[in-house]
Amino acid sequence: QRMDGFVSADSKYTGGTLVTKSFDVENDRIRLNIDTSASGVAHAALLDEGGSAIPGFGLEECDRIQGNDTLFVVTWKESADVSSLKGRRVKLLLKSRSAKLFAVYP
């Protein structure tokens, strides 16, 4: 059984968008428990509590999220470092196609 894999938020091939509840950034990296199909892909953004993208952590800056990984490290412009946001409340916006999101590890 996949760790934290009992329930997933799924997007169809035509695509989908998900916004999480607010959470505190606790680590230097954001990790996802995610499975994209071979043709699937996802991009993530970190939003402030008002719903605006945090500069440097928008969808446009996010590197491709693809694969089947229980601890996928999200990167923006090839950097995984989110230490500047440690302790801050954020939301994660995930725009995906043919993907299953099981968990977010902040």
Order of alpha helices (4+ residues) and beta strands (2+ residues): beta-beta-beta-beta-beta-beta
